[in-house]
């Protein structure tokens, strides 16, 4: 059912959204977009990686409410879910660096947190959109990955795969609740996403390269740099989310969200240096130095987004040049804030 809906008496009905992880990178952009459509939004975020600055625009809005808390807090989640019409569950420990540095905490949030949200959505019969990840496909580096492509994972003792495993548990849980109890759930698998407000602190190659280029520091290329990725601008991700939210036929389905413009990390480094007109050089860093011993990377990760396009008509509006120009501008802005320091 499209939102907002206009009733027969001409009054517009808006859904009240609960966005978990709404102070995070993708979440905060979604919150701004929902508020711009007139939807009331409640954000639940523990601010572990999310930032209040990300919500500075949202907080000026009369229909916005922020709740500082965790998705592990079942009574709180239950209360918030019961008070909202729709749930978008984005709260998660994300970022390869974070996952390998805090594997247990990340696994717990990503499994128990999602279970808590799913149980509450089921109890109160609320539709829920759940964020998953391209990590689901693991080391499957065959051509574009469709939603039914195989998962190829390394050993459970390699901490990187704990994230993939946790998200697979989430997907399976949502699917079983859907089959057994009729839970209205949609799953989205985010591929590499980039844009303003993305922190370079947890891996995330483009904000890291952009910051390094702006500072004139060497760009740290991990491994051979031959690994391939596709990067989608966060505004295009939000457009995809809104189009799924607006379509009831997306219920019970799983969708890849990503760009299919493929680039090696080595070429990406050169493009960032060019975009920033920087004098930076490249520095090769072994994976073990970046992430610790035994790290396994993915050679290639390209989404097939045919399903999303067919269901919604969605098309990305920005190419990699736009993404990089935005990332460099954002890095410059952050640098100016650091140099200027806090206001007296
Ligand atoms: N990477 C890199 N230098 C960095 C950060 C990341 O070469 O400073 C590489 C990383 O090893 C991976 C790719 O860039 O092959 C994308 O990393 P990111 O953490 O952005 O996302 P991932 O695709 O690993 O989830």
Boltz pocket constraint, residues with backbone or C-beta under 6 A from the ligand:
constraints:
  - pocket:
      binder: B
      contacts: [[A, 96], [A, 192], [A, 202], [A, 203], [A, 204], [A, 205], [A, 206], [A, 208], [A, 209], [A, 220], [A, 221], [A, 222], [A, 223], [A, 227], [A, 229], [A, 265], [A, 297], [A, 298]]
      max_distance: 6.0
